[in-house]
Amino acid sequence: MATLTAARYGKDKVRIFRVVRSPNGDGQVWNDVVEYNVRALLEGDIATSYTQADNSVVVATDSSESCATVLSGTSPHVLHPELFALDLGLHFVKTYPHIHKAFIDIEQLKWTRIIVSKDGKPHKHSFTRDGEEKRLTSVEIDATKGKGAVTAKVTSGLSGLLVLKSGGSAFEGFVRDEWTTLAEVNDRIFSTEVELSYTFALPAGALTAEGIAALQEKVAFDKTAESAKQITLDVFATDESASVQATMFKMSSEIIAANPTVESVSYKLPNKHYIPVDLGFKGLSNLKPADAEVFCPVAAPSGLITATVSRTH
C-alpha cells in the first residue's frame, strides 16, 4: 500500500576552515583563507535501505563528512565555492557506482583581509569579519545518464546582507479598503536583509574533473558574485522607485544585463520596519515623515517581498 517515491541523505553542517599558503614573490608566504558550512546529500540506488533495512547500499554520512573535509585539503578549487562544490559533487558520483546524484550546498562566511593603516597594504595573514552576509552556492551533480555524461546545475547568491536607507523610499497608491490601516508615505526608512540567488547557464558538455578549472573563466563565478552584490547595493542606495517591488525588479534586470552567464535572479526582501515614536507628550512633532527623527525598530510582523526575473531569449 506504500511506495518510496523520493530518498536523499547525507551530512549537514560540516564546518571547514582552510588556509592556503603560497609564496608572493618577495620571499614571504601569503595566506588565503576560507570558512565554509557544507551540506552534501546523495541520491541513487538506495531504496532498499529504507524499504528493506539494507545498509549495504548506504554510504555513511560520516564518510560524506570525511570526503568534504579531505577534499578541502586536496582540491585545487577550495578557494572558490562553486568550483569546490562541483569538485566535491563529482567525487561522490564517480566514487560510488550506485550514487547517481549529489547535492552540495555551501555557505561561505566572510573573512576580509586587514589593511594596515601604517603602510596602507593588505596584511599577509590577518583578517576581520566585517559583516555577517554569507556567499552561497548550491550545486546539483547529475550522473543518471552515465558516469561519462555528468551534468551540473549551479545556483549562487548571498544572504544576511543588512542594508538601510533613511530616506528616498516611498509607498503610495496601494489598495485602500476597509482592511487598510497603513498610511501612505512619500518618504520613509527602507531597510531589509537581502537574500539573493542567481542561476547560471553552464557550457554544454559533460562535466569532468579536468574541466572544472576552466569554468571560472567561462562562467565567471567570482566576478558575478562581486557584480551582483555591488549592483544590489548601488540600486538600493540610488533608486527612488515607488515600491520595494519596483526596486527589486531593477536590481534583477541589471544583474542579468551585466552578467551574460546568469539565467535568472531571485530576491527575498523582508521589510525591517522602523516606526516613528509619538513624542507629542513632550510637545515634539515626530509622526509626520518630514518631522520624524526618532524611531523604534520593530522585528515582527514584517512585509516579505519576493520575485524571480529571468533572461528573455
Backbone as a ProteinNet text record, in pm:
[ID]
protein_1_A
[PRIMARY]
MATLTAARYGKDKVRIFRVVRSPNGDGQVWNDVVEYNVRALLEGDIATSYTQADNSVVVATDSSESCATVLSGTSPHVLHPELFALDLGLHFVKTYPHIHKAFIDIEQLKWTRIIVSKDGKPHKHSFTRDGEEKRLTSVEIDATKGKGAVTAKVTSGLSGLLVLKSGGSAFEGFVRDEWTTLAEVNDRIFSTEVELSYTFALPAGALTAEGIAALQEKVAFDKTAESAKQITLDVFATDESASVQATMFKMSSEIIAANPTVESVSYKLPNKHYIPVDLGFKGLSNLKPADAEVFCPVAAPSGLITATVSRTH
[TERTIARY]
80.9	0	84.6	215.4	302	425.9	469	585.6	678.3	804.9	904.7	920.3	892	895	1010.4	1077	1193	1279.8	1410.3	1502.1	1633.7	1683.3	1807.8	1863.8	1993.3	2050.9	2196.7	2254.3	2394	2430	2524	2574.7	2550.2	2505.5	2478.5	2569.7	2589.5	2665.4	2808.1	2870.8	3012.1	3091.9	3164.9	3237.3	3382.2	3424.1	3557.9	3624	3747.6	3830.4	3961	3995	4115.6	4207.8	4335.4	4440.1	4519.7	4529.7	4610.7	4732.1	4849.1	4973.5	5048.4	5095	5168.7	5268.2	5385.4	5485.3	5431.8	5462.9	5412.2	5518.8	5635.7	5736.8	5845.2	5822.4	5925.2	5980.8	5969.2	6024.3	5929	5810.2	5711.1	5605.9	5537.5	5429.4	5296.7	5217.1	5087.3	4979.6	4891.9	4785.3	4651.2	4575.4	4434.5	4353.6	4236.6	4155.1	4011.2	3946.2	3802.3	3742.8	3621.1	3545	3409.7	3379.3	3257.7	3172.2	3041.9	2946.9	2895.8	2913	2884.9	2773.8	2683.5	2584.6	2605.8	2616	2633.6	2528.5	2437.8	2330.5	2341.5	2304.4	2321.7	2189.1	2176.9	2065.2	2120.9	2044.3	2087	2007.1	2072.6	2006.4	2015.4	1935.8	1942.9	1808.1	1711.1	1575.4	1569.4	1648.6	1638.3	1682.9	1761.7	1800	1679.2	1580.4	1456.6	1353.7	1338.3	1226.6	1259.7	1391.3	1429.4	1535.5	1560.2	1662.6	1797.3	1831	1953.3	2059.6	2151.4	2254.4	2369.9	2367.9	2479	2486.8	2379.9	2381	2404.5	2426.2	2438.9	2584.6	2613.6	2740.5	2720	2786.4	2761.7	2778	2693	2706.2	2842	2899.8	3034.7	3135.2	3113.2	3200.6	3183.4	3059.3	3036.1	3112.2	3109.9	3185	3333.9	3385.2	3527.3	3565.2	3478.2	3505.8	3517.2	3423.2	3423.9	3548.2	3583.7	3698.6	3829.8	3846.8	3971.6	3984.9	3877.4	3885.9	3912.7	3870.5	3902.1	4053.1	4124.7	4269.3	4342.4	4275.1	4342.7	4291.6	4172.4	4115.3	4186.3	4223.9	4284	4182.2	4055.6	3948.2	3888	3949.3	3884.5	3855.5	3931.9	3909	3788.8	3729.3	3617.1	3497.8	3395	3290.3	3219.1	3191.4	3123.2	3210.8	3338.6	3428.7	3449.9	3463.4	3481.3	3356.6	3237.8	3113.9	3103.1	3141.5	3141.6	3240.3	3357.7	3460.5	3412.7	3351.8	3304	3189.2	3094.3	2981.6	3024.4	3117.7	3167.7	3240.1	3310.5	3378.8	3280	3165.8	3069.1	3015.6	2974.4	2913.6	3017.5	3144.2	3248.9	3298.1	3294.9	3348.6	3253.6	3123.4	3024.7	2935.8	2946.9	2873.1	2721.9	2668.1	2523.1	2469.6	2556.7	2513.8	2508.8	2392	2370.4	2352.7	2326.8	2314.5	2378.3	2438.5	2491.8	2446.3	2407.1	2358.8	2448.3	2522.8	2619.9	2576.8	2558	2526.5	2640.9	2687.7	2797.3	2759.6	2779.9	2777.1	2921.6	2960.8	3094.1	3083.9	3148.9	3149.4	3252.2	3229	3308.9	3435.5	3549.7	3677.9	3743.7	3765.8	3823	3963.6	4054.9	4194	4208	4284.3	4304.7	4404.9	4368.2	4459.5	4527	4657.2	4731.2	4746.1	4700.8	4697.5	4837.3	4936.2	5072.1	5127.2	5103.2	5156.6	5048.7	4921	4811.7	4810	4885.2	4896.2	4815.3	4763.2	4692.9	4791.2	4747.1	4835.2	4835.9	4949.5	4966.1	4887	4850.7	4780.6	4682.2	4630.9	4537.8	4407.5	4295.3	4163.8	4064.9	3954.4	3846.6	3712.9	3618.8	3482.1	3406.4	3395.2	3335.7	3193	3121.1	2982	2936.4	2806.4	2753	2691.9	2703.6	2648.5	2730.7	2665.6	2728.8	2715	2820	2812.7	2762.5	2669.6	2603.2	2622	2626.8	2615.9	2548.5	2466.6	2400.9	2428.5	2483.8	2522.5	2452.5	2396.1	2339.3	2423.2	2479.7	2557.6	2471.1	2452.5	2359.6	2435.2	2446.1	2510.7	2410.9	2283.2	2181.1	2194	2260.2	2279.4	2413.2	2484.5	2612	2724.3	2825	2936.3	3021.8	3008.2	3080.1	2997.2	2877.6	2787.8	2729.2	2815.5	2771.7	2739.6	2628.3	2591.1	2575.8	2567.1	2559.6	2466.3	2408.6	2333.7	2394.3	2409.5	2471.5	2384.4	2349.4	2278.5	2359.9	2388.8	2467.5	2394.4	2454.3	2391.2	2452.8	2372.7	2417.5	2298.2	2326.5	2223.1	2282	2194.6	2240.7	2301.2	2279.4	2332.3	2232.2	2262.8	2171.9	2197.5	2092.7	2105.1	1992.2	2018.1	1919	1942.3	1833	1838.7	1737.9	1780.6	1698.2	1601.6	1601.2	1507.5	1511	1430.9	1431.6	1352.2	1262.4	1175.3	1031.4	941.6	800.4	712.9	589.3	489	351.8	298.8	172	91.4	-38	-123.8	-163.1	-144.3	-181.9	-331.3	-381.5	-524.1	-564.5	-672.2	-727.8	-871.6	-900.3	-1036.6	-1060.2	-1161.6	-1196.1	-1091.9	-996.7	-893.2	-763.3	-757.3	-632.4	-616.5	-504.6	-469.1	-339.7	-265	-134.3	-149.8	-77.4	-80	15.7	-21.1	68.7	179.8	301.3	415.8	495.3	547	630.6	779.4	809.4	948.9	953.1	1034.9	1037.3	1171.8	1195	1310.8	1281.4	1379.1	1370.2	1490	1461.5	1568.3	1527.1	1625	1596.7	1723.9	1707	1818.7	1811.5	1902.7	1894.5	1922.6	1833.1	1857.4	1847.6	1958.4	1970	2021.1	1961.4	2014.3	2006.8	2099.4	2100.1	2148	2084.4	2118.9	2209.3	2302.7	2398.7	2361.2	2395.6	2392.4	2534	2552.1	2684.3	2709.1	2834.7	2864.6	2812.7	2775.8	2727.3	2841	2803.4	2902.1	2910.8	2973.8	2985.4	3083.1	3052.7	3141.4	3250.5	3374.3	3488.4	3573	3652.1	3741.1	3839.8	3886.3	3983	3920.8	3789.5	3723.2	3671	3679.8	3622.9	3693.9	3826.7	3901.7	3862.6	3837.3	3804.2	3671.5	3585.6	3454.9	3466.9	3573.8	3589.6	3597.4	3668.9	3679.6	3556.3	3503.3	3389.8	3261.5	3241.1	3114.8	3130.8	3253.5	3284	3207.6	3221.8	3151.3	3189.9	3320.4	3365.1	3327.9	3347.6	3312.3	3162.2	3082.9	2937.7	2898.4	2962.2	2932.2	2960.6	3074.7	3109.1	3010.9	2979	2888.4	2749.4	2696.6	2559.5	2547	2647.1	2642.3	2650.6	2741.5	2758	2634.8	2574.9	2451.3	2340.3	2331.2	2230.3	2247.4	2370.3	2396.1	2373	2419.8	2404.8	2257.9	2181.2	2039.7	1964.7	1993.3	1927.9	1951.9	2074.8	2110.4	2049.6	2046.9	2014.4	1873	1811.1	1678.3	1572.5	1484.4	1374	1241.1	1226.7	1104.6	989	871.5	750.6	727.8	809.8	788	912.5	916.9	1024.2	1019.7	897.6	882.4	954	936.5	998.5	1150.2	1198.3	1342.4	1400.1	1329.9	1374.4	1385	1288.1	1291.8	1409	1436.6	1550.1	1681.6	1697.5	1817.9	1837.7	1733.5	1742.2	1776.6	1711.9	1735.7	1879.5	1934.2	2071.2	2172	2144.6	2234.4	2236.7	2120	2113.2	2185.1	2166.3	2230.1	2382	2431.6	2576.1	2649.3	2576.1	2639.2	2578.7	2643.6	2583.2	2561.3	2625.7	2604.7	2493.4	2430.5	2320.3	2188.4	2113.5	1986.4	1867.2	1872.5	1761.6	1813.3	1738.4	1774.4	1652	1672.3	1563.1	1604.6	1511.4	1531.9	1422.6	1461.5	1367.2	1408.6	1318.9	1349.7	1244.8	1273.9	1182.1	1197.3	1086.3	1091.2	1133.3	1226.8	1261.1	1207	1100	1024.5	1084.1	1079.1	1117.6	999.2	937.8	813.8	842.3	794.4	814.3	751.5	822.7	774.6	695.2	579.7	495.9	558.8	611.5	673.2	586	458.8	367.3	350.9	369.6	352.7	458.1	563.6	664.9	660.7	552.4	536.4	626	677.8	766.1	691.6	704.9	641.8	735.4	687.7	775.7	701.3	573.1	492.8	484	491	486	622	622.9	750.8	852.5	808.1	901.9	962.3	892.6	938	1008.2	978.5	1021.6	1173	1228.8	1372.6	1402.6	1303.2	1321.6	1229.4	1287.7	1212.9	1235.2	1140.8	1153.8	1164.3	1276.9	1286.4	1188.9	1116.8	1016.7	1053.8	1073.2	1119	1007.7	887.8	778	644.9	543.5	547.9	619.2	657.3	726.8	675.5	679	646.5	755	719.1	814	783	877.5	858.5	956.9	907.4	992.1	966.2	1063.7	1047.9	1157.3	1126.9	1224.9	1215.3	1327.5	1335.7	1427.3	1381.3	1455.8	1497.4	1606.2	1655.4	1556.9	1530.1	1442.8	1525.8	1481.3	1554.3	1470
-121.5	0	127.1	116.1	234.3	212.7	319.9	314.6	430.2	403.1	507.4	583.8	711.4	790.6	890	914.3	1003.6	971.2	976.6	948.6	1020.5	1085.1	1160.8	1171.6	1157.6	1165.9	1209.6	1246.3	1287.6	1356.3	1448.9	1516.8	1666.5	1726	1869.4	1934.6	2066.4	2147.2	2097.7	2057.2	2021.7	2151.8	2178.8	2305.1	2286.5	2374.8	2365.5	2502.6	2505.4	2626	2584.2	2650.8	2612.4	2732.3	2710	2808.6	2760.6	2844.4	2814.6	2905.9	2846.8	2922.6	2918.4	3034.7	3040.4	3155.3	3137.1	3244.6	3361.8	3482.8	3600.2	3669.6	3609.2	3663.4	3744.7	3785.5	3864.7	3791.4	3659.9	3579.7	3555.4	3615.2	3595.7	3494.6	3436	3341.9	3414.1	3414	3480	3379.4	3412.1	3321.8	3368.7	3275	3296.4	3200.4	3245.7	3160.9	3156.8	3043.9	3031.5	2954.2	2991.3	2915.9	2880.5	2750.8	2700.3	2622.1	2630.9	2533.6	2453.5	2321.8	2237.7	2138.2	2122.5	2013.8	1928.6	1797.4	1705.2	1595.4	1592	1493	1408.9	1280.5	1185.6	1120.3	1089.1	1010.2	897.8	789.8	680.1	555.2	440.8	312.9	279.4	351	338.4	302.7	268.9	246.3	133.7	28	-86.5	-53.2	51.8	91.6	142.5	194	240.6	128.2	51.7	-43.5	-181	-216.3	-349.7	-347.2	-227.2	-212.5	-267.3	-243.8	-295.5	-186.1	-192.2	-88.9	-107.3	-214.7	-239.1	-134.1	-55.6	48.7	186.9	193.3	322.2	365.6	481.8	549.3	628.8	589.8	651.1	802.2	873.3	1019.4	1062.6	980.6	1008.4	1006.6	917.2	912.1	1037.2	1084.8	1208.7	1324.2	1329.8	1434	1421.2	1297.8	1276.4	1321.8	1293.2	1335.5	1487.7	1557	1703.3	1759	1701.5	1752.3	1726.5	1604.5	1570	1649.5	1660	1733.9	1882.6	1934.4	2074.5	2094.3	1987.1	1994.9	1959.1	1889.8	1843.3	1908.5	1962.7	2019.9	2149.9	2167.5	2294.9	2407.6	2375.2	2471.7	2522.6	2492	2513.9	2661.3	2753.6	2896	2951.8	2872.8	2918.2	2825.9	2872.6	2781.7	2704	2768	2695	2581.9	2611.2	2509.5	2397.2	2432.7	2330	2242.1	2301.9	2224	2129.7	2176.1	2089	1974.2	2003.3	1901.8	1797.5	1842.5	1750.7	1665.2	1727.1	1650.9	1548.1	1586.9	1494	1377.4	1405.8	1299.5	1192	1232.2	1134.1	1044.1	1103.3	1020.3	936.3	978.1	898.9	787.5	811.6	715.5	599.6	627.7	526.1	494.5	373.4	339.3	352.7	329.7	331.4	469.6	568.8	706	783.4	836.4	899.9	1051	1102.4	1247.5	1290.4	1408.7	1469.4	1613.9	1656.8	1793.1	1857.9	1958.2	2023.2	2167.8	2203.4	2341.4	2394.4	2514.8	2576	2716.9	2746	2882.2	2924.6	3036.1	3089.3	3206.6	3193.8	3301.8	3406.9	3527.8	3639.3	3659	3656	3696.1	3791.4	3917.1	4020.4	4052.9	4057.8	4083.6	4223.9	4234.4	4361.4	4447.2	4574	4672.2	4745.6	4739.1	4800.3	4949.8	5033.1	5177.8	5238.2	5176.7	5232.4	5244	5141.5	5144.7	5130.7	5113	5102.6	4973.6	4873.6	4748.7	4637.6	4544	4428.8	4338.3	4287.9	4203.3	4061.2	3995	3865.5	3753.1	3767.8	3657	3703.4	3827.3	3877	3921.1	3886.3	3905.1	3954.2	4011.7	4053	4012.9	3982.2	3956.5	4087.8	4156.3	4290.1	4288.5	4184	4173.2	4029.6	4011.2	3877.5	3816.2	3885.9	3823.1	3701	3607	3482.5	3470.9	3424.5	3386.9	3243.9	3216.6	3087.2	3023.7	2892.4	2820.6	2686.4	2646.2	2515.7	2449.2	2329.2	2258.5	2123.3	2090.1	1957.2	1886.5	1772.6	1690.2	1571.7	1552.6	1451.6	1353.4	1228.5	1122.9	1015.3	1049	948.6	894.4	968.3	921.1	851.3	829.4	760.1	842.3	773.6	841.5	922.7	895.4	973.7	1085.6	1104.9	1208.6	1291.1	1327.9	1401	1546.3	1596.2	1735.7	1801.9	1934.4	2008.1	2126.8	2165.6	2289.5	2368.6	2499.8	2583.6	2705.2	2724.1	2844	2905.3	3032.5	3100.2	3223.8	3293.5	3414.5	3457.6	3527.4	3573.8	3585.7	3589.3	3610	3691	3749.6	3821	3956.4	4013.3	4146.2	4250	4312.1	4407	4547.1	4608.7	4742.1	4832.3	4963.2	5060.6	5192.6	5255.3	5393.2	5473.2	5587.9	5665.5	5759.3	5755.4	5836	5790.7	5857	5823.1	5699.9	5657.4	5543.7	5585.1	5553.4	5590.2	5467	5477.5	5373.8	5440.4	5460.8	5530.8	5462.6	5492.4	5446.7	5301.2	5234.5	5094.3	5081.7	4959.8	4934.1	4980.7	5058.1	5101.8	5051.4	4982.5	4934.5	4928.8	4856.3	4855.3	4784.8	4714.4	4644.1	4725.7	4839.3	4914.5	5010.1	4997.1	5092.4	5165.9	5117.7	5174.7	5310.1	5408.4	5541	5545.5	5623.3	5643.8	5739.4	5711.7	5797.8	5821	5942	5972.6	5973.6	5948.7	5937.5	5858.7	5754	5665.6	5595.9	5529.9	5441.8	5311.6	5264.4	5135.2	5052.3	4940.7	4851.3	4707.3	4626.6	4485.8	4404.2	4275.1	4181	4100.8	4128.1	4077.7	3927.7	3856.6	3717.9	3712.3	3682.6	3688.4	3555.1	3507.8	3390.4	3411.7	3349.3	3358.5	3225.2	3183.2	3057.3	3084.2	2991.8	3006.4	2916.7	2961.3	2876.9	2823.7	2692.4	2633	2591.3	2584.7	2538.5	2397.4	2369.7	2236.6	2135.5	2009.7	1903.5	1844.6	1728.5	1657.5	1728.1	1723	1779	1678.2	1724.7	1639.7	1710.8	1632.9	1691.7	1787.7	1752	1835.8	1965	1965	2081.5	2181	2147.5	2234.6	2369.5	2369.7	2495.3	2594.3	2544.9	2633.6	2705.2	2651.4	2713.8	2849.7	2870.1	3001.1	3111.3	3087.4	3188.3	3190	3073.5	3066.4	3119.1	3090.3	3126.2	3247	3272.9	3391	3391	3284.2	3273.7	3386.4	3408.3	3509	3650.4	3679.5	3811.8	3837.4	3734.6	3750.2	3778.1	3711.2	3735.6	3880.6	3932.5	4072.3	4166.9	4138.7	4224.6	4226.8	4109.7	4102.3	4177.4	4165.6	4238.4	4388.5	4431.7	4574.9	4636	4565.6	4615.4	4625.6	4525.5	4529.6	4654.6	4682.6	4798.9	4929.5	4937.4	5060.9	5095.7	4996.1	5023.1	5052.8	4977.9	5005	5148.8	5195.6	5328.9	5439.8	5422.8	5534.1	5531.4	5414.9	5405.2	5465.8	5543.9	5603.2	5562.3	5431.5	5376.9	5386.3	5356.7	5371	5254.8	5150.2	5033.9	4948	4857.7	4759.5	4669.6	4639.8	4553.7	4611.9	4740.6	4805	4808.6	4834.2	4833.8	4695.1	4592.7	4454.8	4416.6	4458	4426.6	4495.9	4619.2	4691.7	4624.7	4583.8	4511.2	4386.4	4307	4180.2	4202.9	4300.7	4329	4372.1	4453.1	4499.9	4386.7	4294.3	4179.4	4094.1	4069.8	3990.3	4062	4192.2	4268	4268.7	4271.5	4283.7	4150.5	4039.9	3908.8	3810.8	3789.8	3711.8	3564.2	3509.6	3367.9	3347.2	3455.4	3443.6	3427.8	3324	3296.1	3356.3	3356.1	3412	3462.6	3556.3	3618.6	3617.2	3580.2	3580.2	3658.6	3737	3811.5	3776.9	3775.8	3780.1	3897.7	3994.8	4115.4	4135.9	4095.6	4123	4267.6	4336.3	4472.3	4468.2	4553.3	4574.1	4711.7	4711	4834.1	4919.6	5049.7	5149.8	5244.1	5240.1	5311.7	5441.5	5555.8	5682.7	5676.1	5728.1	5728.5	5856.5	5842.5	5958.1	6034.3	6152.7	6236.5	6357	6347.4	6458.7	6495.1	6399.4	6428.4	6527.1	6547.7	6647.6	6765.2	6770.5	6880.9	6872.7	6751.9	6733.4	6664.4	6718	6658.6	6553.9	6427.8	6319.8	6214.6	6240.6	6138.6	6157.8	6280.4	6303.4	6271.2	6215.9	6177.9	6290.9	6413.4	6525.4	6559.8	6522.2	6556.9	6441.5	6319	6201.8	6184.8	6177.2	6153.3	6047.7	6012.9	5911	5794.3	5674.9	5557.5	5440.8	5348.6	5223.8	5108.9	5037.1	4920	4811.9	4753.2	4650.2	4524.6	4414.4	4291	4216.4	4218.2	4140.4	4205.1	4187.5	4123.4	4211.3	4150.3	4226.5	4187.1	4283.3	4251.4	4163.1	4081.2	3996.4	4003.8	4053.8	4071.6	3981.2	3903.2	3811.7	3829.6	3789.1	3792.8	3710.3	3654.5	3592.3	3657.9	3702.1	3766.7	3681.5	3645.1	3555.5	3624.4	3578.1	3632.1	3598.9	3695.2	3674.7	3621.4	3510.3	3452.3	3466
0	0	0	18.4	25	-60.8	-128.6	-216.9	-185	-175.8	-157.3	-288.9	-287.9	-411.4	-417.4	-307	-307.3	-187	-206.7	-96.6	-122.7	-19.8	-28.9	112.4	127.1	261.6	250.5	363.8	364.3	493.4	484.3	603.3	591.5	700.2	704.9	808.1	789.2	885.2	904.8	794.8	800.1	797.3	901.8	914.5	869.5	781.1	721.7	725	769.7	759.3	694.5	583.6	508.6	493.7	519.3	494.2	373.2	273.7	154.7	157.4	167	178	45.2	-0.3	-126	-122	-183.1	-189.4	-271	-228.9	-300.6	-384.1	-396.9	-485.7	-418.4	-294.4	-225.3	-103.7	-108.2	-0.1	114.8	109.5	215	170.7	268.7	241.1	258.5	154	152.5	187.2	282	322.3	267.7	211.9	179.6	265.1	311.4	397.9	347.7	371.9	350.5	466.8	503.1	603.1	542.5	543	478.3	578	558.5	611.7	492.5	495.9	379.9	411.5	314	317.6	193.4	211.7	99.8	109.9	12.1	9.6	-117.3	-106.3	-215.7	-252.9	-381.8	-433.6	-520.5	-532.8	-618.4	-589.4	-607.4	-583.4	-435.2	-357.8	-212	-150.7	-234.4	-183.7	-81.5	-101.7	-10.5	130.8	146.7	282.9	360	288.5	350.5	360.7	252.5	244.7	299.5	303.4	347.7	458.3	513.4	617.5	571.6	444.1	383.7	383	475.8	486.5	389.1	309.6	218	107	88.2	-15.3	44	173.9	242.2	248.2	189.9	214.7	343.6	448.9	579.3	572.4	645.8	646	701.3	786.4	834.7	719.4	622.9	505.5	419.7	410.3	336.7	399.3	531.7	602	574.8	576.8	551.1	410.9	313.5	176	168.4	230.9	226	293.9	407.7	483.1	409.7	359.4	291.2	161.5	83.4	-41.7	-17.7	97.5	126	139.6	171	182.6	54.6	-39.1	-160.6	-288	-286.5	-408.6	-444.5	-570.1	-611.7	-623	-601.7	-621.3	-490.4	-377.4	-248.3	-220.2	-277.8	-250.7	-327	-413.9	-496.7	-470.5	-401.9	-354.3	-464.6	-579.4	-686.5	-739.4	-763.5	-815.6	-714.7	-588	-484.8	-474.4	-481.6	-475.6	-595.1	-713.7	-831.8	-814.1	-763	-741.2	-640.9	-533	-429.3	-480.5	-548.8	-601.4	-704.4	-792.7	-892.7	-826.5	-717.3	-643	-597.7	-546.6	-495.2	-606.4	-718.6	-823.2	-896.8	-895.9	-959.4	-867.2	-735.8	-639.9	-615.4	-611.9	-574.9	-695.8	-751.8	-873.9	-860.8	-740.7	-724.2	-685.4	-670.9	-641.4	-772.9	-805.1	-935.4	-928.1	-809.5	-794.5	-663	-665.9	-543.6	-538.6	-420.3	-398.6	-293.6	-334.8	-246.5	-223.9	-98.7	-59.7	26.1	-7.3	67.4	109.1	236.9	288.4	314.2	256.3	283.1	377.9	493.8	591.3	550.7	595.2	546.8	628.8	561.1	619.3	521.4	563.4	477.9	526.1	432.8	468.7	530	637	706.2	628.9	608.1	551.6	667.3	674.4	784.5	757.8	851.9	829.4	815.5	878	875.6	734.2	652.2	515.9	409.5	451.9	356.1	276.8	322.9	248.2	315.5	235.6	294	367.4	483.1	563	506.7	520.4	455.7	522	649.9	715	823.3	813.5	915.4	849.4	914	854.5	960.1	913.4	1003	942.7	1028.9	981.7	990.6	878	875.9	821.3	850.2	808.8	823.7	838.5	860.9	735.6	620.2	500	461.3	395.8	352.3	201.1	138.2	-3.2	-10.2	-99.9	-106.4	-243.2	-244.6	-371.2	-347.7	-444.7	-444.3	-579	-574	-695.1	-698.5	-812.9	-836.2	-941.6	-905.7	-997.6	-1037.9	-1168.8	-1220	-1309.1	-1262.1	-1339.3	-1380	-1386.9	-1418.2	-1560.5	-1649.5	-1787.5	-1805.8	-1695.9	-1702.7	-1643.6	-1595.7	-1529.8	-1626.9	-1755.8	-1854.8	-1914.1	-1862.8	-1916	-1802.1	-1709.3	-1590.3	-1627.3	-1577.1	-1595.5	-1459.8	-1461	-1334.7	-1349	-1236	-1223.6	-1107.9	-1127	-1024.5	-998.2	-872.7	-827.4	-714	-724	-621.2	-572	-476.6	-425.1	-294.4	-216.6	-85.6	7.5	136.5	237.3	350.9	432.1	551	524.7	405.8	374.1	424.4	536.5	600.3	546	492.6	433.2	485.6	484.7	530.8	459.1	417.6	370	451.6	500.1	593.2	521.9	390.5	312.4	168.6	83	-58	-93	-5.1	-32.9	-4.7	-97.3	-83.2	-98.8	-48.9	-74.7	-72.3	-193.5	-210.2	-320.1	-322.9	-431.2	-424.8	-312.1	-298.2	-267.8	-271.9	-249.9	-110.3	-106.3	21.3	31.5	141.4	164.9	315.5	356.1	498.3	584.9	521.7	596	609.1	546.1	537.7	655.2	724.3	830.5	799.4	702	669.4	601.4	651	589.6	471	370.4	257.3	297.7	247.9	278	149.7	135.6	19.3	53.3	180.5	221.5	351.8	354.6	472	481.5	594.6	609.7	535.6	461.3	393.1	437	504.5	549.1	522.2	486	458	475.5	490.5	492	363.1	272.4	135.8	130.8	63.1	25.4	-126.5	-191.4	-336.6	-389	-499.1	-567.5	-717.1	-789.9	-935.1	-991.3	-1100.8	-1164.7	-1284.7	-1307.4	-1416	-1533.9	-1652.6	-1771.6	-1792.7	-1773.7	-1787.8	-1932.6	-1973.7	-2109.6	-2133.3	-2257.2	-2292	-2280.3	-2258	-2249.1	-2110.6	-2103.6	-1977.1	-1883.8	-1755.6	-1653.5	-1621.9	-1624.3	-1588.5	-1484.6	-1412	-1311.4	-1377	-1497.3	-1566.9	-1617.4	-1639	-1695	-1593.1	-1465	-1361.7	-1359	-1365.4	-1354	-1462.7	-1583.3	-1695.2	-1675.1	-1589.1	-1568.2	-1499.8	-1423.1	-1357.7	-1461.7	-1570.3	-1675.6	-1764.7	-1796.6	-1888.5	-1826.3	-1698.5	-1632.1	-1540.7	-1494.9	-1412.9	-1280.9	-1204.5	-1076.7	-981.3	-962.2	-865.8	-912.1	-1037.8	-1089.7	-1077.5	-1100.7	-1088.3	-944.4	-849.9	-708.7	-671.5	-716	-688.3	-756.5	-882	-958.7	-897.5	-862.5	-810.2	-678.2	-592.7	-465.5	-489	-575.9	-598.1	-663.1	-758.5	-820.5	-716.9	-630.9	-524.6	-438.8	-397.7	-313.4	-388.5	-513.7	-591.3	-614.5	-659.1	-687.9	-559.4	-454.1	-325.9	-283.1	-295.5	-247	-332.4	-463.5	-552.5	-608.1	-610	-671.4	-579.6	-637.1	-560.5	-622.9	-646.9	-705.2	-606.4	-657.1	-577.1	-481.7	-491.1	-405.8	-401.4	-303.3	-296.4	-419.9	-466.3	-583	-704.6	-726.2	-842.3	-828.8	-707.4	-683.9	-709.3	-662.6	-679.1	-826.9	-905.5	-1049.2	-1116.4	-1076.1	-1133.7	-1097.5	-972.1	-931.8	-1017	-1029.8	-1102.6	-1248.5	-1309.4	-1450.7	-1475.5	-1386.2	-1403.6	-1384.8	-1294	-1276.2	-1402.3	-1460	-1583.2	-1697.6	-1707.6	-1815.2	-1802.1	-1679.6	-1656.9	-1656.5	-1645.9	-1630.7	-1730.7	-1843.8	-1952.3	-1921.2	-1817.3	-1784.9	-1683	-1637.8	-1541.8	-1617.8	-1583	-1649.1	-1575.4	-1443.9	-1366.1	-1233.2	-1175.5	-1048.3	-958.1	-833	-735.2	-612.1	-561.2	-437.1	-337	-210.5	-99	-12	3	79	187.3	310	420	467.4	484.1	538.1	684.3	720.5	860.9	897.5	973.9	995.7	1107.4	1085	1184.5	1200.4	1318.8	1344.2	1418.9	1366.8	1439.8	1578.9	1677.7	1815.9	1839.7	1902.1	1934.6	2052.3	2023.6	2126.6	2159.8	2121.8	2143.4	2289.3	2379.1	2521.8	2571.6	2492.2	2525.3	2428.1	2351.6	2258.5	2136.2	2105.9	1991.5	1878	1757.6	1639.8	1581.8	1579.2	1533	1451.2	1416.1	1349.8	1199	1151.5	1008	946.5	822.9	760.2	759.1	736.8	728.7	864.9	973.4	1108.3	1179.8	1139.1	1216.7	1216	1335	1350.8	1455.7	1538.2	1641.2	1607.9	1598.4	1554	1649.8	1647.3	1721.5	1620.2	1617.7	1529	1573	1476.4	1504	1426.4	1497.6	1433.6	1362	1416.2	1358.6	1397.1	1312.2	1180.9	1078.5	968	865.3	728.1	636.4	498.4	438.3	340.7	270.7	122.2	45.4	-97.2	-170.3	-267.5	-343.4	-492	-570	-716.4	-780.4	-897.2	-983.3	-1120.4	-1172.3	-1303	-1390.1	-1509.5	-1597.6	-1725.4	-1781.3	-1907.9	-2020	-2104.6	-2219.7	-2336.3	-2393.9	-2507.9	-2634.9
[MASK]
+++++++++++++++++++++++++++++++++++++++++++++++++++++++++++++++++++++++++++++++++++++++++++++++++++++++++++++++++++++++++++++++++++++++++++++++++++++++++++++++++++++++++++++++++++++++++++++++++++++++++++++++++++++++++++++++++++++++++++++++++++++++++++++++++++++++++++++++++++++++++++++++++++++++++++++++++++++++++

